[in-house]
Amino acid sequence: MGLTYNITEDYLYQQGKETRNREIVVKMVRDKTLTIEKIAEILDVTVEYVKGVASQLKD
């Protein structure tokens, strides 16, 4: 009997995914070619999440 493990449900996997999403949002917001709504759509995150990350930037 084999052991199965869904890596996508792992806490560290989720934490890494969150960190990477934030890094990408920062780059996209700083680029200023896409709207907040388009960034959220592309990354499959909420508009509120993108706005929250954008508000933390000091540009």
Backbone as JSON Lines, residues from 0, in Angstrom:
{"i":0,"aa":"M","n":[0.84,-1.16,0.0],"ca":[0.0,0.0,0.0],"c":[0.9,1.24,0.0]}
{"i":1,"aa":"G","n":[0.7,2.11,-0.99],"ca":[1.53,3.31,-1.12],"c":[0.95,4.49,-0.38]}
{"i":2,"aa":"L","n":[1.82,5.38,-0.06],"ca":[1.43,6.61,0.62],"c":[1.3,7.71,-0.43]}
{"i":3,"aa":"T","n":[0.2,8.41,-0.43],"ca":[0.05,9.53,-1.36],"c":[0.07,10.83,-0.58]}
{"i":4,"aa":"Y","n":[0.65,11.84,-1.2],"ca":[0.78,13.14,-0.54],"c":[0.53,14.21,-1.59]}
{"i":5,"aa":"N","n":[-0.41,15.09,-1.3],"ca":[-0.71,16.19,-2.2],"c":[0.11,17.4,-1.79]}
{"i":6,"aa":"I","n":[1.17,17.66,-2.54],"ca":[2.1,18.73,-2.19],"c":[1.42,20.1,-2.21]}
{"i":7,"aa":"T","n":[0.4,20.27,-3.05],"ca":[-0.25,21.58,-3.16],"c":[-1.02,21.96,-1.89]}
{"i":8,"aa":"E","n":[-1.25,21.0,-1.01],"ca":[-1.93,21.28,0.25],"c":[-0.95,21.5,1.4]}
{"i":9,"aa":"D","n":[0.33,21.36,1.12],"ca":[1.36,21.52,2.14],"c":[1.5,22.99,2.54]}
{"i":10,"aa":"Y","n":[1.68,23.24,3.84],"ca":[1.79,24.6,4.37],"c":[2.97,25.34,3.73]}
{"i":11,"aa":"L","n":[4.12,24.72,3.65],"ca":[5.29,25.39,3.1],"c":[5.12,25.68,1.61]}
{"i":12,"aa":"Y","n":[4.46,24.78,0.9],"ca":[4.16,25.01,-0.52],"c":[3.27,26.24,-0.65]}
{"i":13,"aa":"Q","n":[2.24,26.33,0.16],"ca":[1.31,27.46,0.11],"c":[2.04,28.76,0.47]}
{"i":14,"aa":"Q","n":[2.91,28.71,1.44],"ca":[3.66,29.89,1.85],"c":[4.57,30.36,0.7]}
{"i":15,"aa":"G","n":[5.22,29.43,0.04],"ca":[6.07,29.77,-1.1],"c":[5.27,30.36,-2.25]}
{"i":16,"aa":"K","n":[4.1,29.81,-2.48],"ca":[3.22,30.31,-3.54],"c":[2.79,31.74,-3.23]}
{"i":17,"aa":"E","n":[2.44,32.0,-1.97],"ca":[2.04,33.34,-1.55],"c":[3.18,34.34,-1.73]}
{"i":18,"aa":"T","n":[4.38,33.94,-1.35],"ca":[5.55,34.81,-1.5],"c":[5.79,35.13,-2.96]}
{"i":19,"aa":"R","n":[5.71,34.13,-3.81],"ca":[5.94,34.33,-5.24],"c":[4.85,35.22,-5.84]}
{"i":20,"aa":"N","n":[3.59,35.0,-5.46],"ca":[2.51,35.85,-5.96],"c":[2.77,37.31,-5.59]}
{"i":21,"aa":"R","n":[3.2,37.54,-4.36],"ca":[3.46,38.91,-3.92],"c":[4.58,39.53,-4.75]}
{"i":22,"aa":"E","n":[5.64,38.79,-5.0],"ca":[6.76,39.3,-5.8],"c":[6.3,39.68,-7.2]}
{"i":23,"aa":"I","n":[5.46,38.86,-7.78],"ca":[4.96,39.13,-9.13],"c":[4.04,40.35,-9.13]}
{"i":24,"aa":"V","n":[3.17,40.46,-8.13],"ca":[2.29,41.62,-8.03],"c":[3.11,42.89,-7.93]}
{"i":25,"aa":"V","n":[4.13,42.89,-7.12],"ca":[4.99,44.06,-6.95],"c":[5.59,44.47,-8.3]}
{"i":26,"aa":"K","n":[6.12,43.52,-9.03],"ca":[6.72,43.82,-10.33],"c":[5.69,44.37,-11.3]}
{"i":27,"aa":"M","n":[4.5,43.78,-11.32],"ca":[3.47,44.21,-12.26],"c":[2.94,45.6,-11.9]}
{"i":28,"aa":"V","n":[2.77,45.87,-10.62],"ca":[2.28,47.19,-10.2],"c":[3.32,48.26,-10.54]}
{"i":29,"aa":"R","n":[4.56,47.97,-10.29],"ca":[5.63,48.94,-10.57],"c":[5.78,49.2,-12.06]}
{"i":30,"aa":"D","n":[5.46,48.21,-12.88],"ca":[5.56,48.36,-14.33],"c":[4.53,49.37,-14.85]}
{"i":31,"aa":"K","n":[3.39,49.47,-14.18],"ca":[2.34,50.44,-14.49],"c":[1.75,50.32,-15.89]}
{"i":32,"aa":"T","n":[1.8,49.14,-16.49],"ca":[1.18,48.96,-17.8],"c":[-0.17,48.25,-17.7]}
{"i":33,"aa":"L","n":[-0.43,47.61,-16.56],"ca":[-1.69,46.89,-16.37],"c":[-2.48,47.51,-15.23]}
{"i":34,"aa":"T","n":[-3.79,47.38,-15.31],"ca":[-4.64,47.84,-14.23],"c":[-4.59,46.85,-13.07]}
{"i":35,"aa":"I","n":[-5.0,47.32,-11.91],"ca":[-5.09,46.46,-10.72],"c":[-6.0,45.26,-11.02]}
{"i":36,"aa":"E","n":[-7.1,45.53,-11.68],"ca":[-8.06,44.47,-12.0],"c":[-7.46,43.42,-12.93]}
{"i":37,"aa":"K","n":[-6.67,43.88,-13.91],"ca":[-6.06,42.94,-14.86],"c":[-4.99,42.1,-14.16]}
{"i":38,"aa":"I","n":[-4.22,42.71,-13.28],"ca":[-3.22,41.96,-12.52],"c":[-3.88,40.87,-11.69]}
{"i":39,"aa":"A","n":[-4.97,41.23,-11.01],"ca":[-5.7,40.26,-10.2],"c":[-6.23,39.12,-11.06]}
{"i":40,"aa":"E","n":[-6.75,39.46,-12.22],"ca":[-7.28,38.43,-13.13],"c":[-6.18,37.49,-13.61]}
{"i":41,"aa":"I","n":[-5.06,38.03,-14.0],"ca":[-3.95,37.22,-14.52],"c":[-3.42,36.27,-13.45]}
{"i":42,"aa":"L","n":[-3.26,36.77,-12.24],"ca":[-2.68,35.95,-11.16],"c":[-3.71,35.15,-10.38]}
{"i":43,"aa":"D","n":[-4.97,35.34,-10.71],"ca":[-6.06,34.63,-10.03],"c":[-6.06,34.92,-8.53]}
{"i":44,"aa":"V","n":[-5.93,36.21,-8.22],"ca":[-6.03,36.69,-6.84],"c":[-7.1,37.77,-6.82]}
{"i":45,"aa":"T","n":[-7.46,38.23,-5.62],"ca":[-8.5,39.25,-5.52],"c":[-7.93,40.64,-5.8]}
{"i":46,"aa":"V","n":[-8.8,41.52,-6.22],"ca":[-8.43,42.91,-6.43],"c":[-7.96,43.52,-5.11]}
{"i":47,"aa":"E","n":[-8.6,43.14,-4.02],"ca":[-8.22,43.65,-2.7],"c":[-6.79,43.23,-2.34]}
{"i":48,"aa":"Y","n":[-6.41,42.02,-2.72],"ca":[-5.04,41.54,-2.45],"c":[-4.04,42.42,-3.2]}
{"i":49,"aa":"V","n":[-4.3,42.66,-4.49],"ca":[-3.39,43.48,-5.3],"c":[-3.32,44.9,-4.73]}
{"i":50,"aa":"K","n":[-4.46,45.46,-4.37],"ca":[-4.48,46.81,-3.8],"c":[-3.7,46.84,-2.48]}
{"i":51,"aa":"G","n":[-3.82,45.81,-1.68],"ca":[-3.09,45.75,-0.42],"c":[-1.59,45.72,-0.62]}
{"i":52,"aa":"V","n":[-1.15,44.91,-1.57],"ca":[0.3,44.85,-1.87],"c":[0.76,46.2,-2.44]}
{"i":53,"aa":"A","n":[-0.03,46.77,-3.33],"ca":[0.34,48.05,-3.95],"c":[0.43,49.16,-2.9]}
{"i":54,"aa":"S","n":[-0.44,49.13,-1.91],"ca":[-0.42,50.19,-0.9],"c":[0.8,50.11,0.0]}
{"i":55,"aa":"Q","n":[1.43,48.94,0.04],"ca":[2.63,48.77,0.87],"c":[3.91,49.22,0.17]}
{"i":56,"aa":"L","n":[3.81,49.49,-1.14],"ca":[4.99,49.91,-1.89],"c":[5.28,51.37,-1.61]}
{"i":57,"aa":"K","n":[6.54,51.69,-1.57],"ca":[6.96,53.06,-1.31],"c":[7.61,53.63,-2.57]}
{"i":58,"aa":"D","n":[6.8,53.99,-3.53],"ca":[7.3,54.57,-4.8],"c":[6.96,56.01,-4.92]}
